[in-house]
Amino acid sequence: MKKNNLSISAREALKNVPSVDSIILDCHKRYDISFHYFLLKKIIKNEIKIIKNDILNSLVKKDIKNILYDRIFNQINRYSTNSLKSVINATGIVLHTGLGRSPLDKKILKATIENIYPYSNLEFNTRNNLRGERNEHISYLINAITGSESSIMVNNNAAAVLLALNSLSSKKEVIISRGELVEIGGSFRIPNIIDSANCKMVEVGTTNKTHLSDFKKSITSDTGLIMIAHTSNYRVVGFTENVEVKELVKLGKQKKIPVYIDLGSGAMIDYQQYNLPKEKIIEKYIKMGVDLISFSGDKLIGGPQSGIICGKKRLIKKLHANAMYRALRCDKITISLMETILRTYVNSNIVKAENLTFTLLTRNRKKIKKLAVKVVESLDSKIIKKYNINIIESNVQAGSGSLPIENIESIAIVLYCNNIKPTEISNKLRNFSTPIIGYIKGNKFYIDFKAIPSNQINNLIASLKSCL
């Protein structure tokens, strides 16, 4: 808009926009801040530009200075406080991807930091005064728990798949069943990963049926790998048939072709003994003779974001020698955290007490209900009446493609109010100092307790009292 075309009110409003220097002086007087000068100046310039544009478009007409200062302060506050923060996971999904997947116990986090503060022997052998290898801190634990000959860890399971394929089958063929050409969260597609690893994909069988003969017919002198991919969070049911892993292992040995399984989540213990759905146990596939297995460290294992690859020593050596490994390897914090998590599997009492993923997944409905009752009984009767709060039995999923399809028993409290939309309740709770992330179903808001640690219950009570 040209200056000559401006209304009188717009011209007056523009005159009320303070200068950058005067705002900088005022900011130090108004707010107790010690902010980098150049960043503060950049924030102020940007907000002045925005408010002038708002004035020209008649979005702001009066109280210019106060609006501008509020906006500047909000930006200063944004830069001064952490964006990443602790939340209360009331979705019922223990391995919630958006909320960081595996929950971490404070004891585990404390031990993790203590082991690397301020320096650590990440790549230094203190016994022999020689250069060390970072994977040594975790590989012996992975090998002991899974029964594998050797192991390696990278920064996520997608990286593990990429490294395995590129190291063992670059410029060669990878045979895989059509029914396993999966896509999971974040557009991770097996065909794309195979292509990125510089391998040629050979699809065998059909979507619902694949036979051993399909694999046999497709093996050539260019075959580098037989791959099996875990279907993660879906199942093909009905008229279906898959090749048993042990049959593919036998075929691989006969043809001297490695068999590689991407388990996706994978488990180090049998969750069925805790009345949970069956999940693929890594040790079982090692005993079957599978050459290489990859799985996520931040799903059922309960650790940080990582991808673990274990199996035959001669194959792991190839992965380690690949130049790609250096770009995918984990840092000291991830390694320290994973070592601490893996140690929980050495002692059954520790895994129950300190592996928070295991604790939350295996906690039964009776124990969960006690937490819900405590919360409801702590609320004022007026709040309970206003929101028609009641406790119900619920069913949830583990999340992140782990224990797929199967439901897990839980307990939730339901909030319903005639005059307040569930979206309003959700907004209030999500925008509190410690956000409460529940879910809406129909016209009701749900707070599920499956994924809420017992030491967050008092925080939840205080938050509900303040928000409701």
C-alpha positions in Angstrom: 0.0 0.0 0.0 1.4 3.4 -1.0 1.9 6.0 1.7 -0.4 8.5 0.0 -3.3 6.0 0.2 -3.0 5.5 3.9 -5.8 6.4 6.2 -5.2 9.1 8.9 -5.6 6.4 11.6 -3.0 4.2 9.9 -0.6 7.1 9.6 -1.0 7.9 13.3 -0.6 4.2 14.2 2.7 4.0 12.3 4.0 7.1 14.1 3.4 5.2 17.4 5.8 2.4 16.5 8.9 3.0 18.6 12.5 2.9 17.1 14.7 -0.2 17.5 17.1 1.6 19.9 14.4 2.9 22.2 12.9 -0.6 22.4 16.2 -2.1 23.3 16.6 0.4 26.2 13.0 -0.2 27.3 13.4 -4.0 27.2 16.2 -3.8 29.7 14.1 -1.6 32.0 10.9 -3.5 31.7 12.2 -7.1 31.7 14.9 -8.8 33.8 16.8 -10.1 30.7 20.4 -10.6 29.8 20.1 -11.2 26.1 22.6 -11.3 23.2 22.4 -7.8 21.7 22.4 -8.8 18.0 19.7 -11.5 18.6 17.6 -9.0 20.6 17.9 -6.4 17.8 16.9 -9.0 15.2 13.8 -10.0 17.1 12.8 -6.3 17.5 13.3 -5.5 13.8 11.3 -8.5 12.8 8.4 -7.7 15.1 8.4 -4.0 14.0 8.2 -5.2 10.4 5.2 -7.5 11.3 3.3 -4.9 13.2 3.7 -2.3 10.5 2.3 -4.8 8.0 -0.6 -5.4 10.4 -1.3 -1.7 10.6 -1.3 -1.4 6.8 -3.7 -4.2 6.6 -5.9 -2.8 9.4 -5.3 -5.8 11.6 -4.0 -3.5 14.4 -5.3 0.0 14.9 -4.6 1.0 18.5 -2.5 0.2 21.6 0.4 -0.3 19.2 3.2 0.0 21.6 1.8 -2.5 24.2 1.0 -5.0 21.5 4.5 -4.7 20.0 6.1 -5.1 23.4 4.0 -8.2 24.2 5.1 -9.8 20.9 8.7 -9.0 21.5 8.6 -10.4 25.1 6.9 -13.6 23.8 9.8 -14.0 21.3 12.4 -13.3 24.0 10.6 -15.9 26.2 10.6 -18.4 23.4 14.4 -18.1 23.0 15.0 -18.1 26.7 13.0 -21.3 27.6 13.4 -24.9 26.4 11.3 -26.0 23.5 11.8 -29.7 24.4 10.1 -30.4 27.7 8.7 -33.1 29.9 5.1 -34.1 29.3 2.5 -36.4 30.8 1.7 -39.1 28.3 -2.0 -39.7 28.9 -2.6 -41.3 25.5 -2.1 -44.8 26.8 0.5 -45.5 24.2 3.8 -46.3 26.0 6.0 -46.2 22.8 4.5 -43.0 21.4 6.6 -41.8 18.5 5.6 -38.1 18.9 6.4 -38.2 22.6 9.9 -39.8 22.2 9.1 -43.5 22.1 10.8 -45.3 25.1 10.2 -43.5 28.4 13.3 -43.2 30.5 13.7 -43.6 34.3 15.4 -40.9 36.2 17.8 -43.4 37.7 18.8 -44.5 34.3 19.4 -41.0 33.1 21.4 -40.1 36.2 23.7 -43.1 35.7 24.0 -42.3 32.0 25.4 -38.8 32.7 27.6 -39.9 35.6 29.3 -42.4 33.3 30.4 -39.8 30.8 30.9 -36.7 33.0 33.0 -34.7 32.1 35.0 -37.1 29.9 34.8 -40.8 29.3 36.8 -43.7 27.8 34.5 -43.7 24.8 37.3 -44.8 22.4 40.2 -45.4 24.8 41.3 -48.7 26.4 42.3 -47.7 29.9 43.8 -51.2 30.6 46.2 -51.2 27.7 46.6 -47.5 27.1 45.5 -47.9 23.5 42.8 -46.6 21.2 39.5 -48.3 21.9 36.3 -48.9 19.9 33.0 -47.3 21.1 30.9 -50.3 20.3 32.8 -52.4 22.9 30.9 -50.7 25.7 27.6 -52.3 24.5 28.4 -55.2 22.1 29.4 -57.6 24.8 26.1 -57.0 26.6 24.0 -57.4 23.4 25.9 -60.6 22.6 25.3 -62.0 26.0 21.6 -61.2 26.0 20.8 -62.3 22.4 23.4 -65.1 22.0 24.9 -63.4 18.9 28.6 -63.6 17.9 29.0 -59.9 17.4 27.0 -56.7 17.2 27.1 -53.0 16.3 24.9 -50.0 17.0 23.9 -47.0 14.7 21.7 -44.0 15.2 18.3 -45.7 14.3 16.9 -48.8 12.7 16.5 -47.2 9.3 20.3 -46.6 9.4 20.8 -50.2 10.5 18.8 -51.5 7.5 20.7 -49.2 5.1 24.1 -50.2 6.5 23.4 -53.9 6.5 22.1 -53.9 2.9 24.9 -51.7 1.5 27.7 -53.7 3.3 26.5 -57.1 2.3 24.8 -56.6 -1.1 25.9 -53.4 -2.8 25.6 -53.8 -6.6 24.0 -57.2 -6.0 20.4 -58.5 -5.7 18.4 -58.6 -2.5 15.5 -61.2 -2.6 12.4 -60.3 -0.6 8.8 -61.4 -0.5 6.3 -59.0 -2.0 4.2 -59.2 1.1 7.0 -57.6 3.1 7.6 -54.5 1.0 6.4 -52.4 3.9 6.1 -48.6 4.5 6.1 -47.5 8.1 6.0 -44.0 9.7 7.9 -41.2 8.2 7.6 -42.7 4.7 10.2 -45.4 5.4 9.8 -47.8 2.5 11.7 -51.0 2.1 12.0 -50.6 -1.7 13.5 -47.1 -1.3 16.0 -48.2 1.3 17.1 -51.1 -0.9 17.6 -48.7 -3.7 19.5 -46.2 -1.5 21.8 -49.0 -0.4 22.8 -49.5 -4.0 21.2 -52.9 -4.2 18.8 -54.4 -6.8 15.5 -55.5 -5.3 14.1 -58.9 -6.5 10.5 -59.3 -5.4 9.2 -62.9 -5.1 5.8 -64.4 -4.5 2.6 -62.3 -4.1 1.2 -60.0 -1.5 -0.6 -62.7 0.3 1.3 -65.9 -0.6 5.0 -66.6 -0.9 6.5 -70.1 -1.2 10.1 -71.4 -0.7 10.2 -72.3 -4.4 9.8 -68.5 -5.2 13.0 -67.8 -3.4 14.8 -70.8 -4.9 13.9 -69.8 -8.5 15.1 -66.2 -8.0 18.6 -67.1 -6.7 21.3 -66.2 -9.2 25.1 -65.6 -9.2 24.2 -61.9 -8.5 22.2 -62.7 -5.3 23.8 -61.0 -2.3 21.2 -61.3 0.4 17.9 -62.9 1.3 15.9 -60.4 3.4 13.0 -60.8 5.7 11.1 -57.6 6.8 8.9 -57.5 9.9 5.5 -56.1 8.8 5.4 -53.8 11.9 1.9 -52.4 12.6 -0.3 -54.4 10.2 -1.1 -58.0 9.4 -2.3 -59.7 6.2 -4.8 -62.3 7.2 -7.0 -64.9 5.5 -5.8 -66.7 2.4 -2.1 -66.3 3.2 1.2 -68.3 3.3 4.7 -67.3 4.3 8.0 -69.1 4.2 9.2 -70.2 7.6 12.4 -68.5 8.7 14.2 -71.8 9.4 13.5 -72.9 5.8 15.1 -69.7 4.5 18.1 -70.2 6.8 18.5 -73.7 5.4 18.3 -72.4 1.8 20.8 -69.6 2.6 23.3 -72.1 4.0 22.9 -74.4 0.9 23.4 -71.5 -1.5 26.0 -69.7 0.7 23.8 -66.5 0.8 23.3 -64.6 4.1 19.8 -64.4 5.5 19.0 -61.0 7.1 15.9 -60.1 9.2 14.8 -56.6 10.0 12.7 -57.2 13.1 11.6 -53.6 13.5 11.0 -53.6 17.2 12.1 -57.0 18.5 12.3 -58.1 22.1 15.0 -59.3 24.5 12.6 -61.0 26.8 9.3 -63.0 26.3 6.5 -60.5 27.0 3.9 -63.3 26.9 4.9 -64.4 30.4 3.6 -61.0 31.5 0.2 -61.5 29.8 1.1 -59.3 26.8 0.9 -60.1 23.1 3.6 -62.2 21.5 6.6 -60.4 20.0 9.6 -61.7 18.1 12.4 -62.5 20.5 15.9 -61.8 19.0 17.6 -64.7 20.7 15.1 -67.1 19.1 16.3 -66.1 15.6 20.0 -66.2 16.5 19.4 -69.9 17.6 17.7 -70.6 14.3 20.9 -69.6 12.5 19.8 -66.2 11.0 23.0 -64.5 9.8 22.1 -60.9 10.6 19.3 -59.2 12.6 18.4 -55.5 13.1 16.0 -53.9 15.4 15.2 -50.6 17.1 16.8 -49.7 20.5 14.0 -47.3 21.4 11.0 -49.6 21.2 10.6 -52.7 23.3 14.2 -52.6 24.4 13.5 -49.4 26.3 16.6 -47.4 25.3 17.5 -44.3 23.3 16.9 -43.8 19.5 19.2 -46.4 17.9 19.4 -49.3 15.6 21.1 -52.5 16.8 22.5 -55.1 14.4 23.7 -58.5 15.7 24.6 -61.8 14.2 27.6 -63.5 12.6 31.0 -61.9 13.4 32.3 -62.1 9.8 29.3 -60.1 8.6 29.4 -57.5 11.5 33.1 -56.9 10.5 31.9 -55.9 7.0 29.4 -53.5 8.5 32.1 -51.9 10.7 34.5 -51.6 7.8 31.9 -49.7 5.7 32.7 -46.0 5.4 29.0 -45.4 5.8 29.2 -46.7 9.4 31.2 -43.6 10.5 28.3 -41.4 9.4 25.8 -43.5 11.2 27.5 -44.4 14.4 26.2 -43.3 17.8 27.5 -40.6 20.1 28.7 -41.0 23.7 25.4 -40.1 25.3 23.5 -42.7 23.3 26.1 -45.4 24.0 26.2 -44.6 27.7 22.4 -44.7 27.9 22.1 -47.9 25.9 24.7 -49.6 28.1 22.8 -48.6 31.2 19.5 -49.9 29.7 21.1 -53.2 28.5 22.4 -53.8 32.1 18.8 -53.9 33.3 18.3 -57.1 31.3 21.2 -58.8 33.1 19.2 -58.8 36.4 15.4 -59.6 36.3 14.8 -57.5 39.4 16.5 -54.4 37.8 14.6 -54.7 34.5 11.4 -54.6 36.5 12.5 -51.6 38.7 14.5 -49.4 36.3 13.5 -50.2 32.7 10.5 -47.9 32.5 9.3 -49.2 29.2 9.1 -52.7 30.6 7.5 -51.4 33.8 4.8 -49.5 32.1 4.0 -52.2 29.5 3.8 -55.0 32.1 1.8 -53.0 34.7 -1.6 -54.7 35.0 -5.0 -53.1 35.0 -5.4 -53.6 38.8 -2.3 -51.5 39.6 -3.2 -48.9 37.0 -6.7 -48.5 38.5 -5.2 -47.6 41.9 -3.5 -44.6 40.2 -6.7 -43.4 38.5 -8.7 -43.7 41.8 -6.0 -41.7 43.6 -6.3 -38.9 41.0 -10.1 -38.8 41.0 -10.3 -38.8 44.8 -7.9 -35.9 45.0 -10.1 -33.7 42.8 -12.8 -31.4 44.2 -16.3 -32.8 44.0 -17.4 -29.7 42.0 -14.8 -30.5 39.3 -15.9 -34.1 39.2 -19.5 -33.1 38.8 -18.8 -30.3 36.3 -16.8 -32.6 34.0 -18.8 -35.8 34.8 -15.5 -37.5 35.6 -15.5 -41.3 35.9 -13.1 -44.2 35.6 -13.4 -46.7 32.8 -11.6 -49.8 31.5 -9.7 -49.1 28.3 -7.7 -50.9 25.7 -4.5 -49.4 24.2 -1.6 -50.4 21.9 2.1 -50.4 22.7 2.9 -48.0 19.8 5.6 -47.6 17.2 4.7 -50.9 15.5 5.5 -53.0 18.6 3.1 -55.7 19.6 1.0 -54.7 16.6 -2.8 -55.1 16.3 -3.2 -56.6 19.7 -4.9 -54.6 22.5 -3.4 -54.1 25.9 -5.6 -53.6 29.0 -5.6 -50.3 30.7 -7.6 -47.7 32.8 -8.7 -44.2 31.8 -10.7 -41.3 33.3 -13.2 -39.7 31.1 -14.1 -36.0 31.1 -17.4 -34.7 29.6 -19.0 -31.3 29.9 -22.1 -29.9 28.2 -20.8 -26.4 28.0 -17.1 -27.1 27.2 -15.9 -28.8 24.0 -13.4 -31.7 24.4 -11.0 -29.7 22.2 -11.1 -26.8 24.8 -10.2 -29.3 27.6 -7.4 -30.7 25.4 -6.1 -27.2 24.6 -6.0 -26.3 28.3 -4.2 -29.4 29.4 -1.7 -29.4 26.4 -0.7 -25.8 27.0 -0.1 -26.1 30.8 3.5 -25.8 32.1 3.8 -29.6 32.1 1.6 -30.5 29.1 -0.9 -33.3 29.6 -1.4 -35.2 26.3 -4.6 -37.2 26.3 -7.0 -38.0 23.4 -10.6 -37.2 22.2 -13.1 -39.8 21.3 -16.5 -38.7 20.3 -17.5 -35.7 22.5 -15.3 -36.9 25.5 -11.8 -36.3 26.6 -9.7 -39.2 27.9 -6.8 -39.4 30.2 -5.3 -42.9 30.0 -3.0 -44.2 32.7 -1.1 -47.0 31.0 1.8 -44.7 30.0 1.9 -42.5 33.1 4.7 -43.4 35.6 3.6 -43.5 39.3 6.0 -40.6 40.1 4.1 -38.3 37.7 0.7 -38.8 39.4 1.1 -36.0 41.9 2.1 -33.7 39.1 -1.0 -34.8 37.1 -3.3 -34.1 40.1 -1.8 -30.6 40.6 -2.1 -29.8 36.9 -5.8 -31.0 36.7 -6.6 -28.9 39.8 -5.1 -25.8 38.1 -6.5 -26.3 34.7 -10.0 -27.5 35.5 
